[in-house]
Amino acid sequence: MSLSRQLVLLVATLVLLLFVGTFLISVYSTRDYLQDQLASHAQDAATSLGLSASSHVASGDKALFTSMVNAMVHRGDYLSIRIEDLKGHTLVERHGELRPGVPAWFMRLFPLHPPEGQATMMSGWRQVGVVRVVSHPGLAYRKLWRTTLETLEWFLAGAGLVLLAGLLLLRLMLRPLKKVEWQAEAICNREFPINEERPFTLEFRRIVEAMNRLSQKVRQMLDNAERMAAQLREQAFTDSLTGLANRRHFMDLLQARLEDEHCGGGILLLQIDDLAAINQRQGYAAGDRLLQAVARHMRACVEGRPDVTLAHLSGGDFAVLYEGAGPAALRELAERLAAGLADLYSGLSLDSPDVGHVGGCLYQDQSPGELMARADMALRQAQQQGANAWVVLEADAECEVCSASEWCAVLEQALEKGFFQLQKQPVYAGGEGGLLHQELFLRLINLEGGQAVIPAGVFMPMAEAVGLASRVDRWVITEVAERALPALGEGRVAVNMSPASLADPEFLEWLDGYLADHAALRGRLILEWPEYGAIAHVEALRAWISRLAPLGVEFSLDHFGKGFSSFAAIRELKAHYLKIDGSFTRNLDEGEDNAFFVQAVTDIAHGLDLVVIAESVESEAVWDRLAGLGVDGGRGYWLGVVSDVRA
């Protein structure tokens, strides 16, 4: 029971006890007073009748004193009148009717016992008889009844006012506690407000001040942890000269993407021509300025593209990892990178207009070494074509569709005929925790070969480009609700969603209505977005969480760490899961830098009530190390293979 209710109950009990005591004292005091009045009234009547009727009793005129008794009884003020002689014989006796006009239960609860008044009848010095009179209690009962009702009415009115005033006072007094409760809830929800109002009550003021200090301390601790994680990440994975990713981070990320068969994309290599000669002729400072200028140019070319990772490999070598890119998008980026190199010639007063070259290719089923060798081959071809040239090698995939119109036709046909397939991979809790949920992946069936060979990482970027991403996501949600859930058994399912759907308000309206008709899906659905997509649409994702989380839907941020996002943005999203990118976990047992970063991310995420899941768990050693770092769960081929949902 809440404190306010306990205090209200206490006040009400005290008021009730006060009323009962006051009421009983008032009623019994009134009854005693009325009983005294009845005694006085009876005695006065007996004395008066004794004086007026004594001569008639002495003379034996019974008719006359009987008439006098009858007259008094008929007035209704007396319950009984009796005249006796000296020997106690009754000369005349009359009784009135007891009709008090009050409820019988009231008379039983507060009975009146009117005393008898008596007087001796004298004739000169001689006693001739005795008069005995009992007053009628009806008037006294009625007065006692009215007094009781008035007391009750005044009490109820007074008690109502007292309780109302008490409630208002309690609300005023307990308002600081409400604000403290709100502040504590806000801290649990990853917000850190300060209560500026200082209560008048000293004890409450101390509580509010203590909560303010706690809120500031928790916020400061999280901010410090976030800064430490950012500094660690920058030192371990960032090139200090250019601010781009270093070679180690790029290769880890590339390996993670190549081993993830659900992803597609391409890489580009950019090489500055004869950087060593520039360092010798103009000094290392000039070479550093050139490298920094190239880094700025590369950032400008990919601005607004969070799915692109830029890296400085070494010397004059740069690299670009373009996730989800198709041939056209990769060629466009290569052309923009190469075109801007010529501008650096005049801007930096270089000796030659031939600043550098760009070469690249799409990745499909190669190892990192094979892919880098293929991209390097494209770079050498570009160097043979002239100054600032670029080359992107043609892909040799089985089902490549080069133009947007062809992709649009394929996807439209797949949506119409259901040429998609869902696959699953389990996500397990650390230790012996068992299955957390199952993550679902989408593939496009090869219309000619009949095999599910094209992962979402290849065709979803094209679906976004031609405006079909939301329709594909609707197909996935419908397939999960209507056909996949029975095959998946119990537990939650995580569905990867497109950032384009996140930015589509019509999709949210549709999903809200769809969930209203499919109650079984509401408590089992986890919606996942990659980190870069969530950060790019923070306000939209916040609206999704606010609207769908009360229905039982949970939310997850995928590939966290790749985009170097700030925890400040993550803090306000109120998501449920944080999945650390596989580039940080794949070789976790081989070095400490990644372990430090994973530990920092896990500690911060736990402070924000996020469940931390590691991707790309490919060995028992990595799984054991993750458990030691406090990670809550993991997904990878060591824990469970990818299989068809309906298998």
N, C-alpha and C positions, 0 to 999 in steps of 0.2 A: 504494500500500500504506500502511496506517495506521501511525502511529508505534509503537503498541503491538505490532503484528505485526513491525515491523522490529526492535524491541528484543528481542522473544521469539526471533526468528530469530537475532539476534546472540548472545544468551545461549546458545541451543541449540548454535550453531556452536562457541562457545568451550568449552562443556562437552564437546562431541563431540571437539574437538581435544585437550582435556585428557585425556579418556579414552583416546583412541587412543595418545597419547604415553605415558601412565602404563601402559596395558595392554601395549604393546610392550616398554617397559623392564622391566616385571615379568616377562613371559614369557621374554624373552631372558636376564634375570638368573637366573631359575629354571633355564632350560635349561643355562646355563653352570655353575651350581652342580651340577646333576645330572650333567653331563658330567665334572666334577672328581670327583664321588663315584664314577662308574663307573671312572675311571682309578685311583683309590685302591683300589677294590674289586678290580679286576683285578690290580693290583700285589701286594696282600696275598695273593691266591689263588695267584699265580705263586710268590711267595716260600715260602709254606707248602707247596705241592706240591713245589717243588724240594728242600726240606729233607727231606720225608718219603719222596720217591721216589728220591733220589740213590743210596742204597745198592743199591736194586733195579736201577737202571739200570746201575750199575757192575758188579753181579754177573751182569747179562744176564737177570734174571728178568722177562722181558717180560710174562708173564701177570699178575704181581702189580701192576706199575705201570700196566698197561692197566686192570686192575680198579679201581685207584684213580682213574684218569681217567674211566672210565665212571660211577663213583659220583658224581663231582662234576658231570658233565654232566647226569645224570639228575635232579639236584635242580632244574634249570631256572634257575639263577642265572648261567649262563655261556653265551655264544653260541658260543665255540669254545675248545678246549684242544689244544695240540700240543707234543709232546716231540721234540726233534731231538738228533742226536749232534753231535759237535764239527765234523764235516764238513758239517753242514746237512741231513743226511738225516733224514727224518721217521721216528721210531720208532713213534709212535702219534698219531692225530689224531681228535678227535671234535667234532661240531657240534650245537648245539641248534636247535630250531625258533623262528622269529621270529613270535610271536603276541602282540603288545602289548595287544590289547583296546581300541584307540582307532581313530577313523576314519582311513582312509588319507590323506584330504586334510590332516588335521592333521599327520600324519607328514611329508607333503611340504612343508607350510608351515613347520613347525618341526622340521627333521631333527636327530637326535642321532647323533653320530659317536663311539662309545665307543673310547677309545684302548686300545692293546694293552699289557698288563703282561708283563714278562719277568723271569726269574731264571736264574742260572747254577747248574747242579747240580754239587756238589763231593763228591769222595770223598777225605777227608783234604785234601791240598794239590793234588790232581789234579782238573781239570775233566772231567766225564764227559758233559755235555749241557746243553741250554737248554730251559727251559719258557716257552711263550708262551700267555697267557690273555687273552681278550676277554670282558668282562662282558656279560650279557644286558641290553639297554636297555628291555625291556618294562615293568619296574617303574618305571623313570624316565619312560617315556612316559605311563604311567597317572598318575603323580604330577603330571607337567606338565599333563596333561589336566584333572585335578581342580583344580589350582591355577588354570588358565585359566578354568574354569567358575565357580569361586568368585569370582575377580576380576570376571568379567562380571556375575555376580549382584549382587555388592556395588555395582558401578558403576551398574547399572540402577536399583537401589533408591536409591542416592545421587543419581543424575541425576534420578530422578523427584521426589525430595524437593526438590532444588535448583530444578528447573523450577517445581514447585508454589509453593515459597517465592518464586521470582522473579516468577511471575505475580501472586501476591498483592501482592508489593511494588510491581510495576509498576502494578497496578490502583490501589493506594493512592497511588502517586506521580502517576499520570496522571488521577486522579479530578478534580483541578482543571481539567484540560483538557476533560474531559467536560462539566463545569459551564460552562466558557467557551463550548464549542460549543452547549450548550443555551441559554445566554444570548444568543448571536449569533442562533440560530434564532428565539428569542422576539422579539428586536428586529425581525427580518425579518417576523415575524407580528404586528407592531404591539403587542407587549407589551414592558414595560421593567422586568424584574425586577432586583433587586440581590442579588448573591451575598455572603452574610454570612460564610461560612467563609473563613478566611485560611490558605492552604497553608503548610506548614513550609518548603518549598523556596523560596528567595528569588526565583528567576526566575519561578516560577509565581505567587508572591504578587504580584509586580509586574504580571503579565499580568491577574490577577483584578482588581486595583485599577484598572488601566487600563480594563478592560471595564466595571466599575461606573461609572467616570466617563463613559465613552462612553454607557452606557445612560441615565444621568441627563441628559447634555447633549442627546441625541436627544429624550428626553421633554420636556425644557425647551424645545427648539426647536419641537417640534410644539405644545406648549401655548401658547407665545408666538404662533405663527402662527395657532392657532385663536382665541386671544383677539383678535388683530388683525383677523381676518376677522369675528368677531362684532361688534367695535366698529365696523368699517367698515360692516357690514350694518345695524347699529342706527342709525348716523349717516345713512346714505344712504336707508334704507327705513322708518324708524320715526319716528312722531310723538313728539317729546320730552316733551310734556305728558301724554299718555295712555298711551304705551307701545304703542299699536296701530300697524298699518301706516299709512304716510302715503298721500296721494293718488296720488303718482307710482307707488309700488309697487302700489297697488290697481289702478290703470288698466292698468299693464303686465301684471299677472296676469290681469285681466279680458280684455284683448285676446288674450293667449296662449290662454286657455280658449275664447274665442269662435272663434278661427281654427282650433282643434283640433276637427275634426268628430267626433272620437271621445269627446268629453267633453260632459256635460250638467250642468245645475244651475240655480240661480237666484240673484238678488240681492235684497237688502232695503236700503232707505234709511231711516235714522232721523234725524229732525230735531228739535232742541230749539226750542221756541216762544219767539221773541222774546229770544234770548240777548243781543242788544245792549241791551235795556232792563234786563236783570238786571245787566249790567256797569255801566250808568249809575247805577242806584239803589243797588246793593250793592257795587260795585267789581269790578275785574277779578279779584281773588283769589277772590271768591265765584263768579264765572263759571267760573274754572279748577277750583274744587272741584266744581262741578256737572258739568263735562265729565269730570273724573276719576271721579266717582261713576257717570256713565253708562257709562264704559269698564269699570269693575268689574262693573257689572250685566250688560253684554253678555258679558263673559268668563264670568260665572257661568251665563249662559243656554246657552253653547255648550261648557261644560266636558266634556272627554272626547270632543269632536268635532274631530279633527285635520283633517278635510276642510272646515272652515269658517275663513275669513279675515276678521278684523275690521279696520276701517280708520277713521281720523279724517280726513275729507276737508278740512274747513276750518270754522272757526267752530263752529256747532252742528250740523254735518252729519256723520253717521256712515254707514258702509256695511258690508254683510255680503255676502261671496261664499260661497255654499253649494254646493260642487261635488257633483254627483251627486244633488242633491235632487229629489224628486218634488213634485207639488203639495201633497200632504198634509203632508210634512215641512216644506216652506217655510211653509205656513200655521201649523203648530204653533209654529215658531220665531218667526214674526211676532207671534203671540198672546202668547208668553212675554215677548218684548221689550217689547211695549206694556203688558202687565199690570204689569211691574216699574217702569214710569215713575211710576205713581201713588204708589209707596212713597217716591220721592225728594222728593215735596212736603212731607211731614211731617218726613222725616229731615234736610232741608236748610233748612227754614223758608222755602220759596219763597212768592212772593206769590200764585200761582195753582196750583190742582190740575192744570191743563192743562199738563203738562210737555213733552210731545212727541207725535209720531205716527210710524207705521211704514207704509211702502208698498213693494211689490216685485212681481216677476214672474219667470217662468222664462225662461231664454235658450235660443234655438235657432238662428236664422239671421240675427241682427242684427249690426250694427256696434256698437262700444262706445257711440257717441253715441246710436244708436237705442234701445239697451237702457236706458241711463241716462234717456233721455227717457220711456220707457214706465214705468220704475220711479218717476220723478218724478210722472207722471200718477197712479199709484196713491197716492203720498204726498199729493197734493192732494185726492184723493177721501177719504182718511182724515181730513184736516183738516176736511173738510166734515161728517163724521159725528159729531164731538164730541171731547171730551177724551180724550186717550191712545188714540185709535182706531187700527186697522190695516186695511189692504186689500192683498190679493194678487190681481192680475189673473189671470183664467183664461187658460190656455195655449190655443193654437190649432194644436197639432201634429196631424199627419195620423194618428198612431197613439197618442194619449194614452190610457192606462188609469189611471183615477183611484183606484180602490180596490185594496187589497192582494189581495183575493180574485180580482179580474179579472186583475191581474198574475200571480198564482200560476197561474191557469188557462192564460194565454198561454204562460208559461215552461214549464209542464209539457207542453203540446202541442208546443212547439218542441223540447224535449228528446226527446220520444217520436218525433217525425217528422224531427228533424234540421233544423229551420228556423233554422239559424245559418249564417253564412258567415264564412270567414277572409279577411282582406286583409293585404297585406304592404307594407312600406316599407323601402328599403335604409338601412343605417347604414354610412357610409363612414369610412375612416381619413383623417387629415389628410394633406395633400400628395398624393403619388401612391401612397398606401398601399393603395388598392383597397378592396374590400368587407370590412367587419368581420363583419357578420352582417345578418340581416333580422329586423325587428321585425314581429310579427303582431298584428292587431287583430281583435276579434270584433264582428260585427254581427248583429242580429236581423232576419230577413226579415219584411217586411210581409205578413201572411197574405192580405190582400185584394189588394194591388197587385202582389205577387210581386217587389218590389224590396227590396234590402238597405238600408233607410233608417234604421234605429234603431241608433245607436252604443251601445257598451257603457257609456259614461258615463251614458246615460239609463236602461237597464234593469238594469244590474248593482247599483246601490243598492237597487232593488226586489227583485232576486234575493237580496241579503243580508238584506233585511228579512223576506222570507218563508222564509228558510232553504234556498234553492236554489243559493246561490253555489258551494258545493263541487261540486254535480252539474254545473253549467255548466263549471267548470274541468276536471272529469274528461272532459267531452265534448271540450273543446279539446285536452287532452293526447292523447286517443285519436285524434282527427281528425288531429293533427299526425303522430303515429307511423304511422298506418295508411294515410293518404291524401295528406297534404300534403308529406311529405318528398321523395317522388319528383319532385313538381312544383317543389320549391324548389331542387333541384340540390345542389351541395356547400356546405359552410359551416354555421355555427351559426344557430339561430333563437331569437329572444327572444319569450317568451310572457308576456303580462301576466296576473298572478294576483290574485285577490281576497284582501284581508286576512282575510276570514272563513275561507278555506281554510288560511291560515297558522296560524290558531288552532285548526284541526281536526286532532287527532292521528290520527284514522282516515284522513284524506286522505293524510297522510304515510305511513302503513303501506301504503295502497293504491298510492301512487306508487312506493314502494320496491320492492314486488313487481312492479309493472308494468314498471319499468325493468329488472328482472332478466330479464324475458322479451323485452325489446326493446333489444338491445345497440346497434343503430344509432342509437337516440334518445339514449342516455346521453352520448355524446361530442359531441352537437350542440345540446343543450338549454340555454337560458338562462332562468331563472325571474326575473321582474321583479315587484317590489312598489313602490308609491308610498312616498315617504319617511315619510309619516305612518303608514302601515300597518306599515312595518318597525319604526319606533320604538315604536309601541304594542304590538308583540309581539316585543320584542328577544330574549327567552329562547327563544321558539318558533322564530324565524328562525335563531338560533344552533344549535339542535338540527337544523333542516333542513340547514344548511350542513355541520355535522359529519357528518351521515349520508349526504348525497347528493353532496357535493363529491368524496369518494374515488371515486365512480362516474363522474366526468367531467362532472357537471352544474355549471354556473356560475350565479352570482347577481348581480342588478343592483338598484340603488336608483334609482327613477324620480322625476322632479319634485323633485330635491334643491334645497334653498334656499327653497322656498315655505314650509316649516313651521318655519324658523328652529331646526332641531335642532342639538344640540351634536355636534361631531366626536368627543367622547369616547365617545358611544354607537356611532357609526359605526366607530370604531377597533377595537372588539372583535368586530365582526360577521364579519370575514374575507370580505367580499363581493369581487366581481371587477370590477364596473363601477359608476360613479357618473354618472348622467345629470342634468346641470344643467337646472333648470326653464326653459322657454321664455321666461318673463317677464324673465329676466336676459339672454337672448341675442338676442331678437328685434330690438331696436333698439340692439345693441351698438355700432354704428358712429356713433351720434349723441351719446354721452356717455361720460364717464370713470368714473362711479360704478359702473356695472355691470361695466365692464372691470376695475376694481380688484378687485371681488368675485370675478369669474370667475378672475382671475389667482391670488388668494389660495386659492380653493377648489381650483384645479388643482394648485398647489404642495403643499398639504397632502395632497390625494388621492394624488399621486405619491409622497409620503413614506410613504404607507400601501399602496403597490403597487396602487392602484386605477387602472383605465383610465377616463379622463374623456371623456364624450360630451356634446355640446351638443344640446339639442332646439331645434326651431323655427328651423332655418337657412333663411332665406327669401331671401337675396341673396348675391351673390359677395363684396360688401364685408364682410358679417358673417363669412363663411367664411374670408376672408383674415385678418381680425382675430383670429378664434379660433385660427388656426394660429400667429399671432404670440404668443398668450398661452399656448401649450403644450398646448392641448386636443387630445386624441388622435383624436377623431372627431366626427361629427355626423349628425343626421337632420333632414330638412326638405324642403320642396317644391322648393327650389333644387337639392338633391342627388338627389332621386328622388321620383316621385309614388306615391300609394297605388294599388295594383291588386289584383285578386282573385288569390288564391294559385293557382287552377287556370286562370287566363287564359293 
